[in-house]
Amino acid sequence: MTLTKADLVQQVYKTHPTLTKSQSTASVETFLTLSKSSLINGQDLLLSGFGKFNIKDKKSRRGRNPQTGNELILDARRVVTFKPSGILRTRINSA
């Protein structure tokens, strides 16, 4: 099962009775916008008790097309990595 943005909005709406549905949607959208902009700017995103999202720079490297076997050069790029917190890791492994 996959947790969607609509699911997040619904959970915020259920757990915060003072918020309207549109306020819940705005809250989730704001959080996601702030998260994306910090990662785009190269900043790490740390969510206590959840984990840390890091930006890593990858150098260009040789690669191979698995269908044709032709070699090619993969461009340098930035990737997002995630390291779960110890709390989250423990809860996942005990579930």
Secondary structure, 3 states (H helix, E strand, C coil): CCCCHHHHHHHHHHHCCCCCHHHHHHHHHHHHHHHHHHHHCCCCEEECCCEEEEEEEECCEEEECCCCCCEEEECCEEEEEEEECHHHHHHHHHC
